[in-house]
């Protein structure tokens, strides 16, 4: 698999992992009693909480054990003896979950001694298989998880960037063409009285464009080549060198200046030969 494709997939995999990560949710506990014939929602609420009006609050719920769900309050007019009356064991934040928790039946309902919108004393307390953390603990866990995910994403992004900017090997045929271009371009500029090279050179192969970028700059103490003072001369020399290379290569884009460098992009006439040995 191409390294560029792998580097593009890494952030995407990380981004998919963060989007599907589960979050914690606090659970609400209830104590439930069986419903007998003749019971009404208001009567059950009065016996269990001390207030008949509690029947239509969040602390009082009717549960269908067969479906493991709370019954909508719009169905409280006709109660089934297969259902259960449930009272929350603590304060209720927001609307209870549609699915009721696993509960144990209480022996019998016990009315509180003082009227209050609070649950009656519980003969049996229902518990979930695993206790939910407090709100403070949840916030701390979520914060730590977010920080860890952000650090992981940063590390993977840095790795992807490092892979993408890693120098690509130049195909041998393009390497030979680049070497021949440099030799032919520099030959007329050589000064027999100086041992310094007349030009500086660097080669870079752009895989996506399937082209070789030949960057040339003046050697020490020289001003040629550059596109500011000698643009026409540089274009003439590039054309001269390309004729020497034959019709297997051509200049694939206009010459451009990058700082002191003149960039000459060349490409094989038959791009399919780029990977040839």
PyMOL commands that set and color helices and strands:
alter all, ss='L'
color gray80, all
select helices_A, chain A and resi 3-19+41-49+52-56+73-75+135-164+172-187+231-245+271-275
alter helices_A, ss='H'
color red, helices_A
select strands_A, chain A and resi 30-34+60-64+69-70+83-88+199-206+211-218+249-251+256-258+261-268
alter strands_A, ss='S'
color yellow, strands_A
deselect
rebuild
show_as cartoon
